[in-house]
């Protein structure tokens, strides 16, 4: 068995860990950092381009990021916060492009308009109220709304073909939405990091145990194809997607007690037929079916991966006991602990509608899925679409305010009291808000160094809005947005 000592250990080779590693190396190039990834390549799970929708989640089109108040008005607070968080990612990516640390923007991000589309009188009323609330806010001032069928046909020609003329329809649009290849971002970051002194990447490396030592450091035991080694780290980040929960449980910190996971699989219908692909250039989100989880909001998306365009429709949810796409069917069972059992049983009891929904999704045939697609694209032909499997998502289960288990559909950073270990749990909006989330972890785990003039100056160089609220300072938001849209070639 071998042993080594590092300043930072990053577990997982996806968007989260690579972003944190990149930020830390910019802040202090002398830091020794090791990244361990259980697969033989980085960014192969949820970060991979085909394992997610690639939507730059800015709350422009995702109806589940707003909610209706009792009086029929719309609450946009969550949308405003998500939008501001995504702007932080755009700032950091712009910095990396300008420094030559990421390739030309078209290799990882492209302008794809974000649109919401609904049908039926009630949904049209809801979308109009959402538009009125959002367009009044500076962050969404460029949002457009229409019920005019000729305009809808211009915005979404594929969707408007042979649609019932008597059906009430409405849509909103923001032109500077984006399609993001998070896998390309992560892999380019790793390529840069591997060229830096003090960075080490260990592939096919499975974490078997984490133990905090008397001096506060962590001994992390890994197995690399039969070769065992211990890595001693001053700080550990568990950014392993669905695999973060079992690792957090192994760390056995008090902040991680009571957490459980609810795994949900995803599937897409994919079309690569050129004559159809060229007619659709947008990410069009609809309203979620009754009983569906927020992550299952249906959308018809343009995807651009490695320069090739395709259309995705979905996601179609399913139930699995795996926490990772390339995980074990025993993941869920092994995650059950005395401290989370009651929370998990409570969630199971109180979410029977969700369970029934997932079972119905699993039992769908190809025709059933294509029938759902035809709500968006009436002329869709079954033969033009194939089924693809997306990455796994593990939703958070934790104790709610009433003491019962609660199912969460967001993301949550868990940091130990001494700041020596952090983990990221949950799913959407996930990778879109990575930079904002990683800076938050830095502030909690490296709080003394973050306060130093050197780190403050560098953080403001990488993220010009750092230290200021883009939610409150909308003039700053608009100034920064103008720069990032120009740098990343997203300007309409």
N, C-alpha and C positions, 0 to 999 in steps of 0.2 A: 504494500500500500504506500502511495506517495502522498505528500501533504504540501500545500503552499498557502501563502498569506496574501490577501488582496484588500484594497480599500473598499471595493464595491463588487458584489456578486449579483448579476442579473439572471434570473431564472426565466427562460422562455426567449425565443428569438423572433417575436412578432412586433407589431407596431409599438406597443407600450415600452418594452424593454429597450428596443433600438432607439426610440426617442429619448428616453431617460439617459441612456449611455451617450448619445450625441450631445445632449445639453450639458452633461457633466464634463465631458471632454473639452467642450468649448469653455466652460467655466474654469476648469483646472486641468490642463493637459498632463500634469504630473500624476494624476490619480491612476492607480492600478485597478483595472476593471476586467473581470472575467464574465463572459456570457456562456451559460450552458443551455443547450437545446436538445430535447429528447429525440428529435428526428434527425435525419442525415442532412437536412438543409434548413435554412431559416425561413420564416414566414410561410409555412406550409399549412397552417391550420386556419383560424378565422381571418387572419390577415391576408391570405392569398386572394388574388383578384377574383377568382371564380367562387370563392366561399362567402362572399358578401355582396350587397347590392352596389357598393362603390359610391353611394350617395354621399356627397359632402353635406352632412346634416347641418343645415343652417336654419331649419324650421320654416323654410319658404313654402314647402309643399306638404309636409307631414301633418295631417290633420290631428294625429294623436298628441301633438305637442301643444295644442290649445284645448280649452274645455269650455263648455257652455255654462253660464250662470243661470240661476233660477229664473231671472227675468228675461232670458233670451239673448242677453249680451254675451260677449266672448272674453274669457280670461286669457291674455297672451303672455303672462309673466314667464312661464316655462319656455315659451318660444323665444322671448327676448334674451333669456339667460343662455340658451343653447346657441343662439345666433352669435352672441358675444364670445362664447367659448370657441366656436369654430373660427372666428376672426383671429383668435390667438394662434391657432394652427396655421392659418394663412400667412400670418406675419413671420412665423418661424420658418416656414417653407420658403418664403420670399427671401429671407436672410440667407438661407442655405444656397438658393439659386444664385444670388448676387455674389456669394463668396466662392462659387464654383464647387460647392460640396454636394449639390444635387445636379442632375443633368438638366437639359432643356425641359421646361414645364410640360410640354406635350407628351413626354415619356411617362408622366405620372399623374397629370391632372389636365382636364379638358373642360371647356365651357359647354355645358349641356343644360338648357333651360329647365327650371323646376316648375312644375305645374300641378295644381290640384284639380281634379275633375269629378263631378258628382252628377247623379241623375235622380229624379223624383223631387216632388215639390218641397218636402221637408228638408232634404239635403241641400237643395238650392237655397232655401231660406237660411240654413245654417252657414253655408259657404259665403253668402253675401254679408252676413253679420260678422263672420271671421275677417273677410276682406276689409270691411269698414273699420274694424278695430285695429287690424295690423297696418293698413296703409296710412293710418293716422300717426303711426310711430315712425321716427326717422330711419330706423333700421330696415323698415319694410316699405319705404315711401315709393319705391319703384314697382311695387306690385300692381298688376293690372287685373281687371275683372271683366268678364263678359258672359252674357247669355245668348248673344247673337250667333246663330248657327253658321253664318258665313265666316265670322271671325274664328269660331271654334274649328271649322274645317281648315282654316289657314294655320292655326296653332297646332292642330293634331289631325292631319289628313287621314292617317290610318284608322284612328279611333272613330272618325265621323262617317266612314263609309257605310252606306245602307243602314243608317240608324233610324229608328222610329221618329217620324216628324212630330208626333204629338207628345213625345216624352220631354218634360222639363229638364233642361241641361244647364250647367254653369261650370266655369273654370276660372282659375287665377293663374298668373304667370309672372315669374321673375326671370329675366334673361340671363343674369350672371350666375346662375346655379352651376354646379360642377359635378363631374364624374371623376372619382379619385381611385387610382390604383394603389391601395395602401401596401400591397405586396411589393410593388416597385420601389416605393419610398423606403420601406424597411430594408430591402436588399441593398439599395444604394447606400443607405446609412452604414450598414455592416461592412460594405466594401471600403468605405472611408475609414471606419474604426479599425479595421484589420491592418491598415497601413500606419496606425499610430502606435508609438512606443507605449508599452504598458497595457495594451489591450490584448485579450486572449479569447478566442472562440473555441468552445468545446462542443462538438456535435455528437449525436447518438449518446448523449449523457443523461442518465436518469437520476433524479434526486431521490435518495432513499431515506434520508433522515436529516433533520435540522435540530441542533441543540445549542442553546445559548450558554456560553462559558462564564465562569465567575467574573472575568474582566469585561463582560458585556459584549464581546465579539460572538460570532456564530460559527459553529463547526457544521459544515454542510457535507454530508457523505454522498458521493455520486458513484454510479456504476456506469462504466463506458465499455460496453461489449466485454464484460467480464473483468475489466481492470478497475479496481476500487481506488478511490482517492478521497482525501478530505481537503476541503477548501475552507480556510479560516478567513472570515470577512467581517469588516467593521460595520458594513451595511449590506442588507439583503433586500432585493426587490423581487417579489413573486408576481411576474407579469405573464403567467402561463395560460391566459384565457380560461377555459373551463377547468383546466388543471390546477388553477390557483387555490381553489378551496381545499382539496386534499393536502396540499403543501402547507397552507395556513394551519390546518389541523395538526400536522406534524410539528409545526413550530410551537404549538401549545401556548400561545400568548393569551392573556385574559381578554384582550380586545376582540379576539376571534371566536370567543365562546358563543354558542347559540346559533351560529350561522349554518344554514343548510343550502342545498342547491336543487333546483328543479330543471333538469335538462330538457331542452326542446330542440329537435332537429329541424332542418330546413331543406326545402327542395325548390327548384326553379324549372319553369319551362323556358327553353332556349331556342331562339330562331336565328339562323345565320344565312337565311336565304337573301341574296343581295337585293332583289327587287322589293322586298319588304323592309329590309334594314334601312335602305336609302330614304324611305318614306317617313321614318320616325326618328326624330332627333330631340329627345326630351326624357325627363324622368317625371312620369305622370302618376301621382298618388291619388287613391280613392279613399272611401270610408271603409273602416273595418266591419266585417259582418258581425251581427249581434252574437256575443259569446266568445268572440275571437280575442286572443291576447293582443296588446298593442303592437308587438313585434310582427304581427301577421297582417298589417295594413297592406292591402293589395296595391301593386304598382307595376306599370309597364315602363321598362327602363332601357334607354340606350346605354350600352357598356362599351368602353374602349379599352382593350387590354392588349398590350404590346402592339399598338397601332391598328388592331383589327376590331371592327365594329360588330356588335351583335345586339339582339333585343332579348331582355329577360322579362319574364312575368312571374309573379309570386309575391311573397314566398308562401309555400304550402308547408304548414307546420306538421310535425309528427312527434310522437313520443319515443324516446330511447333512454336506456339506462346508462349510456356512455356520456362522459363529460367532455370528450374530445372526439373529433371525427375519426382519428386513428387511436381511439382509446379502448377501454375494456368494458364489456357489458356488466362488470361487477362494480364499476365506478360509483354508482348511486348507492348500492348496498354498503360498500366500504366507507361511504361518507357519513353514515348514520352513527351518531354518538349519543351518549346519555344527555349531553347538554343541548342537543338540537332535536332530539326525538319528538318532544312535545310540540315544538314549533312546526316540524314537518308533518306530523299527524294532523295538526290543526289546519294547516294549509290544504292538505289532501281532503279533509272533511268539508272545508268551506269553499272549495273550488271545483265542485263536481261538474259544473257547466263547462269549465275549461277542459277537464278530463274528457268529457263527452265530445267536445269539439275536436280535441287532438285525435281521439279514436276515429271520428268521422273523417278527419283529414288523412289518416293512415290508410283507411279503407277505400279511398278514391281510386278510380281507374283513370287511365290516360284521357278518356273521353270526358270524365267528370271534371278533370282539371282544365281541359280545353273549353268546356262549357263555362267555367268561371272566367276564363280568358275572354270568351265571347261577350261578356258584360262590358269589357273594355273595347274589344276589337271584334265587332259582329261577324266579319267575314273570315275570321281565323279558321284555318284548315288543320285538322289534327296532324296530318302528315308533315307539316312544316315545322313542327315543334317537337323537341326531345326533352327528356327529363334529366336534370343535373342535380347532384346533391351538394348542398351548401355546407358551411361549417356548423359545428355545434354551438349552441348558446346555453349557458347555465344561468338561469334567473336566480336572484337572491331570495332566500328564505331567512327571515329573522323575526325576533319578537317585536310586535307592534305596540303602539301606545296603550292598548287595552290589555296587554299581557299575552294575547294570543298570537300565534304565528301569522306572519304577513308575507305575501308574495310581492316582491319588488321587480319592476321591469327596467330600472335604470342601471347606473354604474355606481360603485361605492369604493372609496379608498379606505383601507384599514391600516392604521399606523400604530405601532407599539408606543407605550408611554415614553420610553427612552429614545424613540425615533430610530432604533437600530434595524427594524424590519418593517416592510410595508407590503401590502398585497392589494391587488385590484380585482374586485369581483363584479359580476353582472355583464350586461350586454349594451343595447342601444342607449345613447348615441355612440358609445364606444370609441373607435379609432378617430372619428371626426374631431373629438374634443381631447385627444391625447395630450397635446402640448399643455393645455390649461390644466389637465389633471396631473401631469408629471411635475409641473411647477408647484402645484399645491403640495405634492408629496415632498418636493425639495424643501419647501418652507417649513414643513413639519419635521423632517428628518435631518436636515442640514441647517437648522434655524440660526445657529451662530454664524456660520459662514455666509449664509444668504444675506445677513445684515451688513457684511463687510462692504466697504466702498468698491472694491474690485469686482465682487460678484454682482452688486447692484448695477454698476455701470455696464457689465457684460450682458446681464439680463435685459437691460433696456436697449442695448444694441441689437440683441436677437429678437426681442419682442418690444417694439417701441412703446406700446401701451402699458408695459409692466408697471405696476404700482398705482394704476389708475383704473377706474371702472368704466368699461365701455357701455355698460347699461345706463349709467348716470351721465357720462360725458359723451353725448351723441355726436357733438361736433368733432371730437377726436375720432370716434368710430368712423365717421364719413371721410375724414381726411386720410386715415389709415387704409380704409377700404379702397379709396381711389388709387393708392400706391400699390397695394397687393394685387388688385385686378389688373393693373398694368404690368407688373413684374411677372405674374403667373399666366399672362395672356388670356385672362378671363373676361376682359372688357368687351361688351357687345359691340 
